[in-house]
Amino acid sequence: MASPELRLDPHDGPLHQFAFDLRGLRAAAGTPSYRELAQRTHYSTSTLADAARGLRKPSLDVVVAFVRACDGDVGEWTARWHALDRVAVEPDGWPLVRAALIGAAVTAVLIGFPAVVRRACRTTPKVSSSS
């Protein structure tokens, strides 16, 4: 028996919304197993499951095959796939936050966690309560 899909929050960005809606399309088609979809599409079960996982943008060929196998509107889904290129996959500012977190993690490993906490406390801007 296949493991259940991880929860996906469609509000986490356009890519998650796209994957969430792919799952909805699959549900509307009667929730065929990924094995059944693989037989219909000639793509592997892991490729099809990845398309609905929302971690990276699936290829257009995979999306079209997935949508056809679920009797969806290929034109609509093709347009949605292209629209993903026109919107930021990550919310504004997230690349900077991610880079800062990665930098802090590397620093923590290199010089030790307590030193990182002390440095963060020194550099964290103070928020004024007056307006």
Contact map, one row per residue, 1 for C-alpha under 8 A:
11100000000000000000000000000000000000000000000000000000000000000000000000000000000000000000000000000000000000000000000000000000000
11110000000000000000000000000000000000000000000000000000000000000000000000000000000000000000000000000000000000000000000000000000000
11111000000000000000000000000000000000000000000000000000000000000000000000000000000000000000000000000000000000000000000000000000000
01111100000000000000000000000000000000000000000000000000000000000000000000000000000000000000000000000000000000000000000000000000000
00111110000000000000000000000000000000000000000000001000000000000000000000000000000000000000000000000000000000000000000000000000000
00011111000000000000000000000000000000000000000000001000000000000000000000000000000000000000000000000000000000000000000000000000000
00001111100000000000000000000000000000000000000000000000000000000000000000000000000000000000000000000000000000000000000000000000000
00000111110000010001000000000000000000000000000000001100000000000000000000000000000000000000000000000000000000000000000000000000000
00000011111100011001000000000000000000000000000000000000000000000000000000000000000000000000000000000000000000000000000000000000000
00000001111111011111000000000000000000000000000000000000000000000000000000000000000000000000000000000000000000000000000000000000000
00000000111111011000000000000000000000000000000000000000000000000000000000000000000000000000000000000000000000000000000000000000000
00000000111111111000000000000000000000000000000000000000000000000000000000000000000000000000000000000000000000000000000000000000000
00000000011111111000000000000000000000000000000000000000000000000000000000000000000000001110000000000000000000000000000000000000000
00000000011111111100000000000000000000000000000000000000000000000000000000000000000100111000000000000000000000000000000000000000000
00000000000111111110000000000000000000000000000000000111100000000000000000000000000100001000000000000000000000000000000000000000000
00000001111111111111000000000000000000000000000000001110000000000000000000000000000000000000000000000000000000000000000000000000000
00000000111111111111100000000000000000000000000000000000000000000000000000000000000000000000000000000000000000000000000000000000000
00000000010001111111110000000000000000000000000000010100000000000000000000000001000000000000000000000000000000000000000000000000000
00000000010000111111111000000000000000000000000000111100000000000000000000000000000000000000000000000000000000000000000000000000000
00000001110000011111111100000000000000000000000000011100000000000000000000000000000000000000000000000000000000000000000000000000000
00000000000000001111111110000000000000000000000000000000000000000000000000000000000000000000000000000000000000000000000000000000000
00000000000000000111111111000000000000000000000000110000000000000010000000000000000000000000000000000000000000000000000000000000000
00000000000000000011111111100000000000000000000000010000000000000000000000000000000000000000000000000000000000000000000000000000000
00000000000000000001111111110000000000000000000000000000000000000000000000000000000000000000000000000000000000000000000000000000000
00000000000000000000111111111000000000000000000000000000000000000010010100000000000000000000000000000000000000000000000000000000000
00000000000000000000011111111111000000000000000000000000000000000000010000000000000000000000000000000000000000000000000000000000000
00000000000000000000001111111111000000000000000000000000000000000000000000000000000000000000000000000000000000000000000000000000000
00000000000000000000000111111110000000000000000000000000000000000000010000000000000000000000000000000000000000000000000000000000000
00000000000000000000000011111111000000000000000000000000000000000000011000000000000000000000000000000000000000000000000000000000000
00000000000000000000000001111111000000000000000000000000000000000000000000000000000000000000000000000000000000000000000000000000000
00000000000000000000000001111111100000000000000000000000000000000000000000000000000000000000000000000000000000000000000000000000000
00000000000000000000000001101111110110000000000000000000000000000000000000000000000000000000000000000000000000000000000000000000000
00000000000000000000000000000011111110000000000000000000000000000000000000000000000000000000000000000000000000000000000000000000000
00000000000000000000000000000001111111000000110110000000000000000000000000000000000000000000000000000000000000000000000000000000000
00000000000000000000000000000000111111100001100000000000000000000000000000000000000000000000000000000000000000000000000000000000000
00000000000000000000000000000001111111110000000000000000000000000000000000000000000000000000000000000000000000000000000000000000000
00000000000000000000000000000001111111111000100100000000000000000100100000000000000000000000000000000000000000000000000000000000000
00000000000000000000000000000000011111111111100100000000000000000000000000000000000000000000000000000000000000000000000000000000000
00000000000000000000000000000000001111111110000000000000000000000000000000000000000000000000000000000000000000000000000000000000000
00000000000000000000000000000000000111111100000000000000000000000000100000000000000000000000000000000000000000000000000000000000000
00000000000000000000000000000000000011111110000000000000000000001100100000000000000000000000000000000000000000000000000000000000000
00000000000000000000000000000000000001111111000000000000000000000000000000000000000000000000000000000000000000000000000000000000000
00000000000000000000000000000000000001101111101100000000000001000000000000000000000000000000000000000000000000000000000000000000000
00000000000000000000000000000000001001000111111100000000000000000000000000000000000000000000000000000000000000000000000000000000000
00000000000000000000000000000000011011000011111110000000000000000000000000000000000000000000000000000000000000000000000000000000000
00000000000000000000000000000000010000000001111111000000000000000000000000000000000000000000000000000000000000000000000000000000000
00000000000000000000000000000000000000000011111111100000000001000000000000000000000000000000000000000000000000000000000000000000000
00000000000000000000000000000000010011000011111111110000000001000100000000000000000000000000000000000000000000000000000000000000000
00000000000000000000000000000000010000000000111111111000000000000000000000000000000000000000000000000000000000000000000000000000000
00000000000000000000000000000000000000000000011111111111010000000000000000000000000000000000000000000000000000000000000000000000000
00000000000000000010010000000000000000000000001111111101110001100000000000000000000000000000000000000000000000000000000000000000000
00000000000000000111011000000000000000000000000111111100000000000000000000000000000000000000000000000000000000000000000000000000000
00001101000000010011000000000000000000000000000011111111000000000000000000000000000000000000000000000000000000000000000000000000000
00000001000000110111000000000000000000000000000001111111100000000000000000000000000000000000000000000000000000000000000000000000000
00000000000000110000000000000000000000000000000001001111100000000000000000000000000000000000000000000000000000000000000000000000000
00000000000000100000000000000000000000000000000001101111110000000000000000000000000000000000000000000000000000000000000000000000000
00000000000000100000000000000000000000000000000000100111111000000000000000000000000000000000000000000000000000000000000000000000000
00000000000000000000000000000000000000000000000001100001111101100000000000000000000000000000000000000000000000000000000000000000000
00000000000000000000000000000000000000000000000000000000111111100000000000000000000000000000000000000000000000000000000000000000000
00000000000000000000000000000000000000000000000000000000011111110000000000000100100000000000000000000000000000000000000000000000000
00000000000000000000000000000000000000000000000000000000001111111000000000000000000000000000000000000000000000000000000000000000000
00000000000000000000000000000000000000000010001100100000011111111100000000000000000000000000000000000000000000000000000000000000000
00000000000000000000000000000000000000000000000000100000011111111110000000001100100000000000000000000000000000000000000000000000000
00000000000000000000000000000000000000000000000000000000000111111111000001001100000000000000000000000000000000000000000000000000000
00000000000000000000000000000000000000001000000000000000000011111111100000000000000000000000000000000000000000000000000000000000000
00000000000000000000000000000000000010001000000100000000000001111111110000000000000000000000000000000000000000000000000000000000000
00000000000000000000010010000000000000000000000000000000000000111111111111001000000000000000000000000000000000000000000000000000000
00000000000000000000000000000000000000000000000000000000000000011111111111000000000000000000000000000000000000000000000000000000000
00000000000000000000000000000000000010011000000000000000000000001111111100000000000000000000000000000000000000000000000000000000000
00000000000000000000000011011000000000000000000000000000000000000111111100000000000000000000000000000000000000000000000000000000000
00000000000000000000000000001000000000000000000000000000000000000011111110000000000000000000000000000000000000000000000000000000000
00000000000000000000000010000000000000000000000000000000000000000011111111001000000000000000000000000000000000000000000000000000000
00000000000000000000000000000000000000000000000000000000000000000011001111111000000000000000000000000000000000000000000000000000000
00000000000000000000000000000000000000000000000000000000000000010011000111111100000000000000000000000000000000000000000000000000000
00000000000000000000000000000000000000000000000000000000000000000000000011111110000000000000000000000000000000000000000000000000000
00000000000000000000000000000000000000000000000000000000000000000000000011111111000000000000000000000000000000000000000000000000000
00000000000000000000000000000000000000000000000000000000000000110010000111111111100000000000000000000000000000000000000000000000000
00000000000000000000000000000000000000000000000000000000000100110000000001111111110000000000000000000000000000000000000000000000000
00000000000000000000000000000000000000000000000000000000000000000000000000111111111000000000000000000000000000000000000000000000000
00000000000000000100000000000000000000000000000000000000000000000000000000011111111100000000000000000000000000000000000000000000000
00000000000000000000000000000000000000000000000000000000000100100000000000001111111110000000000000000000000000000000000000000000000
00000000000000000000000000000000000000000000000000000000000000000000000000000111111111000000000000000000000000000000000000000000000
00000000000000000000000000000000000000000000000000000000000000000000000000000011111111100000000000000000000000000000000000000000000
00000000000001100000000000000000000000000000000000000000000000000000000000000001111111111000000000000000000000000000000000000000000
00000000000000000000000000000000000000000000000000000000000000000000000000000000111111110000000000000000000000000000000000000000000
00000000000000000000000000000000000000000000000000000000000000000000000000000000011111110000000000000000000000000000000000000000000
00000000000001000000000000000000000000000000000000000000000000000000000000000000001111111000000000000000000000000000000000000000000
00000000000001000000000000000000000000000000000000000000000000000000000000000000000111111111000000000000000000000000000000000000000
00000000000011100000000000000000000000000000000000000000000000000000000000000000000100111110000000000000000000000000000000000000000
00000000000010000000000000000000000000000000000000000000000000000000000000000000000000011111011000000000000000000000000000000000000
00000000000010000000000000000000000000000000000000000000000000000000000000000000000000011111110000000000000000000000000000000000000
00000000000000000000000000000000000000000000000000000000000000000000000000000000000000010111111000000000000000000000000000000000000
00000000000000000000000000000000000000000000000000000000000000000000000000000000000000000011111110000000000000000000000000000000000
00000000000000000000000000000000000000000000000000000000000000000000000000000000000000000111111111000000000000000000000000000000000
00000000000000000000000000000000000000000000000000000000000000000000000000000000000000000101111111100000000000000000000000000000000
00000000000000000000000000000000000000000000000000000000000000000000000000000000000000000000111111110000000000000000000000000000000
00000000000000000000000000000000000000000000000000000000000000000000000000000000000000000000111111111000000000000000000000000000000
00000000000000000000000000000000000000000000000000000000000000000000000000000000000000000000011111111100000000000000000000000000000
00000000000000000000000000000000000000000000000000000000000000000000000000000000000000000000001111111110000000000000000000000000000
00000000000000000000000000000000000000000000000000000000000000000000000000000000000000000000000111111111000000000000000000000000000
00000000000000000000000000000000000000000000000000000000000000000000000000000000000000000000000011111111100000000000000000000000000
00000000000000000000000000000000000000000000000000000000000000000000000000000000000000000000000001111111110000000000000000000000000
00000000000000000000000000000000000000000000000000000000000000000000000000000000000000000000000000111111111000000000000000000000000
00000000000000000000000000000000000000000000000000000000000000000000000000000000000000000000000000011111111100000001000000000000000
00000000000000000000000000000000000000000000000000000000000000000000000000000000000000000000000000001111111110000000000000000000000
00000000000000000000000000000000000000000000000000000000000000000000000000000000000000000000000000000111111111000000000000000000000
00000000000000000000000000000000000000000000000000000000000000000000000000000000000000000000000000000011111111111001000000000000000
00000000000000000000000000000000000000000000000000000000000000000000000000000000000000000000000000000001111111111111000000000000000
00000000000000000000000000000000000000000000000000000000000000000000000000000000000000000000000000000000111111111000000000000000000
00000000000000000000000000000000000000000000000000000000000000000000000000000000000000000000000000000000011111110000000000000000000
00000000000000000000000000000000000000000000000000000000000000000000000000000000000000000000000000000000001111111011000000000000000
00000000000000000000000000000000000000000000000000000000000000000000000000000000000000000000000000000000001111111111000000000000000
00000000000000000000000000000000000000000000000000000000000000000000000000000000000000000000000000000000001110111111100000000000000
00000000000000000000000000000000000000000000000000000000000000000000000000000000000000000000000000000000000100011111110000000000000
00000000000000000000000000000000000000000000000000000000000000000000000000000000000000000000000000000000000100111111111000000000000
00000000000000000000000000000000000000000000000000000000000000000000000000000000000000000000000000000001001100111111111100000000000
00000000000000000000000000000000000000000000000000000000000000000000000000000000000000000000000000000000000000001111111110000000000
00000000000000000000000000000000000000000000000000000000000000000000000000000000000000000000000000000000000000000111111111000000000
00000000000000000000000000000000000000000000000000000000000000000000000000000000000000000000000000000000000000000011111111100000000
00000000000000000000000000000000000000000000000000000000000000000000000000000000000000000000000000000000000000000001111111110000000
00000000000000000000000000000000000000000000000000000000000000000000000000000000000000000000000000000000000000000000111111110000000
00000000000000000000000000000000000000000000000000000000000000000000000000000000000000000000000000000000000000000000011111110000000
00000000000000000000000000000000000000000000000000000000000000000000000000000000000000000000000000000000000000000000001111111000000
00000000000000000000000000000000000000000000000000000000000000000000000000000000000000000000000000000000000000000000000111111100000
00000000000000000000000000000000000000000000000000000000000000000000000000000000000000000000000000000000000000000000000000111110000
00000000000000000000000000000000000000000000000000000000000000000000000000000000000000000000000000000000000000000000000000011111000
00000000000000000000000000000000000000000000000000000000000000000000000000000000000000000000000000000000000000000000000000001111100
00000000000000000000000000000000000000000000000000000000000000000000000000000000000000000000000000000000000000000000000000000111111
00000000000000000000000000000000000000000000000000000000000000000000000000000000000000000000000000000000000000000000000000000011111
00000000000000000000000000000000000000000000000000000000000000000000000000000000000000000000000000000000000000000000000000000001111
00000000000000000000000000000000000000000000000000000000000000000000000000000000000000000000000000000000000000000000000000000001111
